[in-house]
Amino acid sequence: MNDEDLIVVGTGIRTVGQLTMEALSWIKKADKVLYVVSDPIAEELIKKLNPNGAESLYTLYAENKPRLQTYNEMIEKTLSYVRQARTVCMAAYGHPGVFAYPGHESIRRARAEGYKARMLPGVSAEDCLFADLNIDPAMAGCQSYEATDFLINGRIIDPSSHVILWQIGVLGDATYKRYGYEIKGLPQLLQKLYSFYNPAHMVYIYEAPIFPGVEPVVRPTPLYMLPYAGASAITTLYIPPATPPRTDIALTQALGLFSS
Ligand SMILES: C[S@@+](CC[C@H](N)C(=O)[O-])C[C@H]1O[C@@H](n2cnc3c(N)ncnc32)[C@H](O)[C@@H]1O
């Protein structure tokens, strides 16, 4: 293992089986481990691996507090330890750089201040979705958007592709809610999706299990019933392709891609 001032690791969605040996070694070796994990197994393991250095960043969340403010505080805290010339490990659930801002920004700032900083990949919710829903993004391609970003920033869907919408359960809310979100913006999201899909098109509520031996939640629902499908803060929405691709026949022939 090379020396780093800051190493950002993921604990996977399901720590048992998805925490890599490399991430585990860094958690053990670091002087300080700052963690944001969603399951008690990950928390217990981190505390056991590094009893003197483990500190939860979860305590920075507060009811109705803007999540961006919490993320900035996480980054500040991380940098404050890096500046004390200690090896700092930031551990986040899933992949620490997938739909997760603090890890990337901490690395950017640490490097800007002259420190060595690096991220290790982890197993994300999307990786689990590909496995549990038996989907290969090579077939039809895959578009992956944060749900609120998709809604407000004019993102475009190709309905012949797989589509994944993250954070559907916190749509339209930039704050933290401990006991569940009142999802705002669903009527507007449906309106936008109807410009690409039939309201009866089947979509899937997906939640990967965080404990071993537990089945994933895979709940099919017609698009128009999405408001009643019970999306939570850990839900990811999967929309299967609705149309065939618009194949460029001339180009396909020119490239000799038609099999005889
Ligand atoms: C802030 S992002 C964190 C993603 C995480 N870094 C990862 O690698 O998967 C939170 C979103 O990830 C997705 N997510 C997190 N846990 C999940 C789970 N157990 N099953 C399905 N999606 C999940 C949901 O879309 C959720 O709103």
The ligand as an ORCA input file, in Angstrom:
! r2SCAN-3c Opt
* xyz 0 1
  C     -26.505      9.762     -1.996
  S     -26.784      8.419     -3.067
  C     -25.501      7.336     -2.558
  C     -25.162      6.278     -3.562
  C     -23.996      5.408     -3.137
  N     -22.789      6.191     -3.072
  C     -23.770      4.225     -4.074
  O     -22.614      3.990     -4.451
  O     -24.720      3.532     -4.423
  C     -28.249      7.744     -2.400
  C     -29.062      7.044     -3.470
  O     -28.410      5.826     -3.835
  C     -29.374      4.837     -4.124
  N     -29.283      3.785     -3.099
  C     -28.673      3.831     -1.919
  N     -28.830      2.667     -1.257
  C     -29.557      1.870     -2.061
  C     -30.060      0.552     -1.965
  N     -29.857     -0.193     -0.873
  N     -30.775      0.068     -2.999
  C     -31.013      0.799     -4.115
  N     -30.567      2.049     -4.254
  C     -29.854      2.583     -3.247
  C     -30.750      5.527     -4.038
  O     -31.078      6.028     -5.334
  C     -30.458      6.620     -3.050
  O     -31.405      7.671     -3.126
*
